[in-house]
Amino acid sequence: MNKVSSILVACFIVIFVSSCREKPEDKEPEVAKRTVLMYLIADNNIGVDIYRNIASVEEGLKHATSPGTFVIYWDGGSRYASVFPTPTLFKYEVDKEGNVSPREVIQTYPEQNSCSPGVITKVINDVKNLCKANSYGLIFGSHATGWLPANTSKSRSLGDDGGYKIEIPELNGAILDSGIHFDYILMDACLMSQVEVAYELRHTADYLILSPAEVMAAGFPYKDIVKYLLATDNNEANAISAARQYVDYYRSAEYKWATIAVVKTVEMDALASAMRNILNQYHDNLSKFNSTLISSFQRNYGFARYSLANSSYDVRAFVKEMSDNNIPSSWEEQLNRAVVFSDYVNEFVIVNIDPDIYSGIGCYIPYSSYTKWNAYYQTLQWYTAAGWDQYWNY
């Protein structure tokens, strides 16, 4: 073979081998370190405030220090039909250099009840399929009333999509059905830091960022906390940083009110056992909780008010009263393991906060007058796990 022929053959081989290589467009998309889903149920009377959170997120993404994907599910009814004619899923990408992609719609849905367990599961699954990641965070933004049963006139549990709500056990099932275990769940909603809620959701995420009392309509300052929500270096530290920034924001706001806690869910079973020990040892003291003491608890330690009054009290206040003002150190230590951070600001007083008592997490104290609440309470996992089934006879 002469030199020219050899060169031609060599060129042919190079061209052939190159043509067999995988084309860039055929490669699997790179898996993000973190995808955050922000699930906004805004077809209600705080829809305007919830809508502003989108702009706050967009501002916060400019300051993100970790690459990742931020996905927002929006259902705001007809109020913002010109922007989102139907429920819409859209995303932003942050690259390694901190560049933020424009908003990209990745899925639209027909009109649907965004509080339906099936819808919640489907949206999470859509995010899992369309925005694959090594880890996930979840935010819910809407109305809420904690553990309470959904009731049209008085309570919502979580969400308000044109009147539709979801109860916490259903929400727990919807999240579990998605197959994703989240690094954290942040509830931008009132009254969610309750032992009953945290225990119900203990298998859905490693950390819960929750408020035991009301959240101001403006919600969380996403422009300040997105960087923590996308970061993957230390989940507990980042959850605490987001919670701390939330309170710091309201310390300088016009209405200086905020309550917050970060719950480590792996410790919730032990907290339930600790509560069971309290009830085992001091169950005779349940008789002290007559109408006078319940009223005093609502006034001094109650996290809810108006029609929701008496649905949640600071759990430390309850244990203090049960233990004759001598909280067992074992209980206190377990509470501190479960609630890894708590803080508040209450210059604009919504409910009373006792600085010597505040734990960041509430609990219900069953009382005979609340027959409907009591009946529903028996369906919650905390009711049995904490020992109420042994010592409270409805």
C-alpha positions as CSV (number, residue, x, y, z in Angstrom):
1,M,0.0,0.0,0.0
2,N,1.5,3.4,-1.0
3,K,1.7,6.4,1.3
4,V,-1.3,8.1,-0.2
5,S,-3.5,5.0,0.2
6,S,-2.4,4.6,3.8
7,I,-3.4,8.2,4.5
8,L,-6.8,7.7,3.0
9,V,-7.4,4.6,5.0
10,A,-6.3,6.3,8.2
11,C,-8.7,9.2,7.5
12,F,-11.5,6.8,6.8
13,I,-11.0,5.1,10.1
14,V,-10.9,8.4,12.0
15,I,-14.1,9.6,10.3
16,F,-15.8,6.2,11.0
17,V,-14.8,6.1,14.6
18,S,-15.9,9.7,15.2
19,S,-19.3,9.1,13.6
20,C,-19.9,6.2,16.0
21,R,-19.3,8.3,19.1
22,E,-22.3,9.5,21.1
23,K,-23.5,12.9,19.9
24,P,-23.7,15.6,22.6
25,E,-27.5,15.9,22.2
26,D,-27.9,12.2,22.8
27,K,-26.3,12.3,26.3
28,E,-28.5,11.9,29.3
29,P,-29.1,15.3,31.0
30,E,-26.8,16.0,34.0
31,V,-28.4,15.1,37.3
32,A,-28.7,18.1,39.6
33,K,-27.4,18.0,43.1
34,R,-30.7,19.4,44.4
35,T,-34.1,20.1,43.0
36,V,-36.5,22.1,45.1
37,L,-40.3,22.0,44.5
38,M,-42.3,24.9,45.7
39,Y,-46.0,23.9,45.7
40,L,-48.2,27.0,45.8
41,I,-51.9,26.6,46.5
42,A,-53.1,30.2,45.9
43,D,-56.7,30.1,44.8
44,N,-57.7,31.8,48.0
45,N,-57.7,35.1,49.9
46,I,-53.9,35.3,50.2
47,G,-53.2,34.5,46.6
48,V,-51.8,37.9,46.0
49,D,-49.2,37.5,48.8
50,I,-48.3,34.0,47.6
51,Y,-47.8,35.3,44.0
52,R,-45.2,37.8,45.3
53,N,-43.2,34.8,46.6
54,I,-42.4,33.9,43.0
55,A,-40.6,37.2,42.5
56,S,-38.9,36.7,45.8
57,V,-37.6,33.3,44.7
58,E,-36.3,34.8,41.4
59,E,-34.4,37.4,43.4
60,G,-33.0,34.8,45.7
61,L,-31.8,32.6,42.9
62,K,-29.4,35.4,41.8
63,H,-27.6,34.9,45.1
64,A,-27.5,31.1,45.1
65,T,-24.1,29.6,45.9
66,S,-24.9,26.1,44.8
67,P,-26.1,24.8,41.4
68,G,-29.5,23.2,41.2
69,T,-33.1,23.4,39.9
70,F,-35.9,25.3,41.5
71,V,-39.4,24.3,40.4
72,I,-42.6,26.0,41.2
73,Y,-46.1,24.6,40.9
74,W,-48.6,27.4,40.7
75,D,-52.4,27.1,41.1
76,G,-53.9,30.5,41.6
77,G,-57.3,30.2,40.1
78,S,-58.6,32.9,37.7
79,R,-56.8,35.8,39.4
80,Y,-53.6,35.3,37.4
81,A,-55.1,33.6,34.3
82,S,-53.3,35.9,32.0
83,V,-50.0,34.6,33.3
84,F,-51.0,31.0,34.2
85,P,-54.2,30.1,32.5
86,T,-54.2,26.7,34.2
87,P,-52.1,25.1,37.0
88,T,-48.5,25.3,35.8
89,L,-45.2,23.8,36.6
90,F,-42.1,25.9,35.7
91,K,-38.5,25.8,36.6
92,Y,-35.2,27.8,36.9
93,E,-31.7,26.3,36.6
94,V,-28.7,27.6,38.4
95,D,-25.4,26.5,36.9
96,K,-22.0,26.2,38.6
97,E,-21.1,29.8,37.8
98,G,-24.3,31.0,39.5
99,N,-26.1,31.9,36.2
100,V,-29.9,31.6,36.4
101,S,-31.8,30.4,33.4
102,P,-35.1,32.2,32.3
103,R,-38.3,30.8,33.6
104,E,-39.2,27.7,31.6
105,V,-42.7,26.1,31.7
106,I,-42.2,22.3,31.8
107,Q,-45.8,21.1,32.4
108,T,-49.3,22.5,32.4
109,Y,-52.4,20.8,33.9
110,P,-56.1,21.0,33.4
111,E,-58.1,22.7,36.2
112,Q,-57.7,20.4,39.2
113,N,-57.9,20.3,42.9
114,S,-54.4,21.0,44.0
115,C,-55.2,19.8,47.5
116,S,-56.1,16.3,46.2
117,P,-53.6,13.6,47.3
118,G,-53.5,12.2,43.8
119,V,-52.6,15.6,42.3
120,I,-49.9,16.2,44.9
121,T,-48.4,12.8,44.1
122,K,-48.5,13.4,40.4
123,V,-46.9,16.8,40.5
124,I,-44.1,15.4,42.7
125,N,-43.6,12.5,40.3
126,D,-43.6,14.9,37.3
127,V,-40.8,16.9,39.1
128,K,-38.9,13.7,39.8
129,N,-39.1,12.7,36.1
130,L,-38.5,16.1,34.5
131,C,-35.9,17.5,37.0
132,K,-33.9,14.5,38.2
133,A,-31.7,15.2,41.2
134,N,-29.6,13.5,43.8
135,S,-31.6,15.2,46.5
136,Y,-34.9,17.1,46.9
137,G,-36.4,19.8,49.0
138,L,-40.2,20.6,49.2
139,I,-42.0,23.8,50.1
140,F,-45.8,24.2,50.6
141,G,-47.3,27.6,50.5
142,S,-50.9,28.2,51.4
143,H,-53.3,28.4,54.4
144,A,-53.1,25.8,57.1
145,T,-54.4,24.9,60.6
146,G,-52.0,22.2,61.7
147,W,-53.4,18.8,62.8
148,L,-57.0,19.9,62.8
149,P,-59.5,18.1,60.6
150,A,-60.4,20.0,57.4
151,N,-63.7,21.9,58.0
152,T,-65.2,24.4,55.6
153,S,-66.1,26.9,58.3
154,K,-63.3,26.7,60.8
155,S,-60.1,24.9,59.7
156,R,-58.1,23.9,56.6
157,S,-55.5,21.4,57.8
158,L,-53.4,22.4,54.8
159,G,-54.2,24.3,51.7
160,D,-57.2,26.2,50.3
161,D,-57.9,25.6,46.6
162,G,-61.1,27.4,46.1
163,G,-62.4,25.7,49.3
164,Y,-60.8,22.3,48.9
165,K,-58.3,21.3,51.7
166,I,-56.2,18.3,52.6
167,E,-55.8,16.7,56.0
168,I,-52.3,15.9,57.3
169,P,-52.6,12.1,57.1
170,E,-53.7,12.4,53.5
171,L,-50.8,14.7,52.8
172,N,-48.4,12.3,54.4
173,G,-49.8,9.5,52.1
174,A,-49.5,11.7,49.0
175,I,-45.8,12.5,49.7
176,L,-44.9,8.9,50.5
177,D,-46.7,7.6,47.4
178,S,-44.3,9.8,45.3
179,G,-41.4,7.6,46.4
180,I,-39.2,10.7,47.2
181,H,-37.8,11.1,50.7
182,F,-37.0,14.9,51.0
183,D,-34.1,16.4,52.7
184,Y,-36.5,18.9,54.1
185,I,-40.0,20.1,53.9
186,L,-40.7,23.8,54.6
187,M,-44.3,24.7,55.4
188,D,-45.0,28.4,54.5
189,A,-48.3,28.1,56.4
190,C,-49.7,28.7,59.8
191,L,-49.7,26.3,62.8
192,M,-47.8,23.5,61.3
193,S,-45.1,23.0,64.1
194,Q,-47.1,20.6,66.2
195,V,-46.0,17.2,67.5
196,E,-49.0,15.7,65.8
197,V,-48.0,17.1,62.4
198,A,-44.3,16.3,62.8
199,Y,-45.0,12.8,63.9
200,E,-47.4,12.2,61.0
201,L,-44.8,13.4,58.5
202,R,-41.7,11.9,60.1
203,H,-41.0,9.5,57.2
204,T,-41.4,12.1,54.4
205,A,-38.3,14.2,55.1
206,D,-35.2,14.5,57.3
207,Y,-36.1,18.0,58.5
208,L,-39.2,20.0,58.8
209,I,-39.1,23.8,58.9
210,L,-42.4,24.8,60.6
211,S,-44.1,27.6,62.4
212,P,-46.1,26.7,65.6
213,A,-48.2,29.9,65.3
214,E,-49.5,32.1,62.5
215,V,-47.3,33.1,59.6
216,M,-47.7,36.6,58.3
217,A,-49.3,36.8,54.8
218,A,-46.0,37.8,53.2
219,G,-44.6,34.4,54.2
220,F,-40.9,33.5,54.1
221,P,-38.3,35.9,52.7
222,Y,-37.2,33.6,49.8
223,K,-34.8,36.3,48.4
224,D,-32.8,35.6,51.6
225,I,-33.2,31.9,52.0
226,V,-33.1,30.3,48.5
227,K,-29.3,29.9,48.8
228,Y,-29.9,27.7,51.9
229,L,-32.7,25.8,50.3
230,L,-30.5,24.8,47.2
231,A,-27.4,24.1,49.2
232,T,-26.5,20.4,49.8
233,D,-23.4,20.7,52.0
234,N,-25.1,20.3,55.4
235,N,-28.8,19.8,55.5
236,E,-29.3,20.5,59.2
237,A,-27.2,23.6,59.2
238,N,-28.9,24.9,56.0
239,A,-32.4,24.3,57.4
240,I,-31.4,26.1,60.6
241,S,-30.0,29.0,58.6
242,A,-33.2,29.3,56.6
243,A,-35.2,29.3,59.8
244,R,-33.0,31.8,61.5
245,Q,-33.1,34.1,58.5
246,Y,-36.9,34.0,58.5
247,V,-37.0,35.3,62.1
248,D,-34.3,37.9,61.4
249,Y,-36.3,39.2,58.5
250,Y,-39.4,39.9,60.7
251,R,-37.3,41.4,63.4
252,S,-36.8,44.4,61.0
253,A,-40.2,44.2,59.3
254,E,-43.1,46.6,60.0
255,Y,-45.0,43.8,61.8
256,K,-42.4,42.1,64.0
257,W,-43.9,38.7,64.4
258,A,-42.6,35.2,63.6
259,T,-42.3,31.8,65.2
260,I,-40.2,29.0,63.8
261,A,-38.8,25.5,64.6
262,V,-36.6,23.0,62.8
263,V,-37.6,19.4,63.6
264,K,-35.3,16.5,63.1
265,T,-37.8,13.8,62.1
266,V,-35.7,10.8,63.0
267,E,-36.1,11.9,66.7
268,M,-39.9,12.0,66.6
269,D,-40.4,8.3,67.6
270,A,-38.3,8.9,70.7
271,L,-40.2,12.1,71.5
272,A,-43.4,10.1,71.3
273,S,-41.9,7.5,73.7
274,A,-40.8,10.3,76.0
275,M,-44.4,11.7,76.0
276,R,-45.7,8.2,76.7
277,N,-43.4,8.1,79.8
278,I,-44.8,11.4,81.0
279,L,-48.4,10.2,80.7
280,N,-47.5,6.9,82.3
281,Q,-45.9,8.6,85.3
282,Y,-48.2,11.6,85.7
283,H,-51.5,10.6,84.2
284,D,-53.3,11.4,87.4
285,N,-52.5,15.1,86.7
286,L,-54.7,15.1,83.6
287,S,-57.5,15.8,86.0
288,K,-56.0,19.2,86.6
289,F,-56.9,20.3,83.1
290,N,-60.4,21.7,83.9
291,S,-61.9,24.6,82.1
292,T,-60.0,27.1,84.2
293,L,-56.6,25.6,83.5
294,I,-57.4,25.1,79.8
295,S,-58.4,28.8,79.6
296,S,-55.1,29.8,81.3
297,F,-53.1,27.6,78.9
298,Q,-54.8,29.2,75.9
299,R,-54.1,32.7,77.2
300,N,-50.4,32.1,78.1
301,Y,-49.2,29.2,75.9
302,G,-51.8,28.8,73.1
303,F,-50.4,29.0,69.6
304,A,-53.8,29.3,67.8
305,R,-56.6,31.8,68.3
306,Y,-60.2,32.7,67.4
307,S,-62.1,29.6,66.2
308,L,-58.9,27.6,66.4
309,A,-58.2,28.4,70.1
310,N,-57.4,25.5,72.3
311,S,-56.1,23.4,69.4
312,S,-52.4,23.8,70.1
313,Y,-50.3,24.8,73.2
314,D,-46.6,24.8,73.7
315,V,-45.6,21.2,74.4
316,R,-43.1,22.3,77.1
317,A,-45.9,24.1,79.0
318,F,-48.0,20.9,79.0
319,V,-45.1,18.7,80.3
320,K,-44.2,21.3,82.9
321,E,-47.8,21.2,84.3
322,M,-48.0,17.4,84.1
323,S,-44.7,17.0,85.9
324,D,-45.6,19.3,88.8
325,N,-43.3,22.0,87.5
326,N,-40.3,19.7,87.4
327,I,-39.7,18.7,83.8
328,P,-37.7,15.4,83.7
329,S,-34.3,16.0,82.2
330,S,-34.8,12.9,79.9
331,W,-37.8,14.6,78.4
332,E,-36.0,17.9,78.0
333,E,-33.0,16.3,76.3
334,Q,-35.2,14.4,73.9
335,L,-37.2,17.5,73.0
336,N,-33.9,19.3,72.2
337,R,-32.8,16.4,70.0
338,A,-36.1,16.6,68.1
339,V,-36.4,20.4,67.8
340,V,-32.9,21.3,66.8
341,F,-33.7,25.0,66.4
342,S,-36.4,27.3,67.6
343,D,-36.8,31.1,67.7
344,Y,-39.4,33.8,67.6
345,V,-40.0,37.6,67.6
346,N,-43.2,38.9,69.1
347,E,-43.1,42.7,69.3
348,F,-46.3,42.7,67.3
349,V,-48.2,40.3,69.5
350,I,-50.5,37.8,67.9
351,V,-50.4,35.3,70.8
352,N,-48.5,35.3,74.0
353,I,-45.0,33.7,73.9
354,D,-43.4,32.8,77.3
355,P,-39.6,33.1,76.8
356,D,-39.0,30.6,79.6
357,I,-41.3,28.0,78.1
358,Y,-41.2,28.5,74.3
359,S,-40.1,25.2,72.6
360,G,-41.1,26.0,69.0
361,I,-43.6,23.1,68.8
362,G,-47.1,22.7,70.0
363,C,-49.4,19.9,71.1
364,Y,-53.1,19.4,71.6
365,I,-54.5,18.7,75.1
366,P,-57.7,16.7,74.7
367,Y,-60.6,18.3,76.6
368,S,-64.2,17.0,76.9
369,S,-65.9,20.0,75.3
370,Y,-64.2,19.4,71.9
371,T,-65.9,16.3,70.9
372,K,-65.4,16.5,67.2
373,W,-61.7,17.4,67.5
374,N,-61.3,14.6,70.0
375,A,-62.9,12.0,67.7
376,Y,-60.6,13.0,64.9
377,Y,-57.6,13.2,67.2
378,Q,-57.9,9.4,67.7
379,T,-57.1,8.8,64.1
380,L,-53.7,10.5,64.2
381,Q,-50.6,8.4,64.7
382,W,-49.4,10.6,67.6
383,Y,-52.5,9.7,69.6
384,T,-51.4,6.1,70.0
385,A,-47.7,6.5,69.9
386,A,-47.7,9.1,72.7
387,G,-50.0,7.1,74.9
388,W,-53.1,9.2,74.8
389,D,-55.1,6.1,74.0
390,Q,-54.3,4.7,77.4
391,Y,-55.2,7.6,79.5
392,W,-57.9,9.6,77.8
393,N,-61.4,8.3,77.6
394,Y,-63.7,10.2,75.3
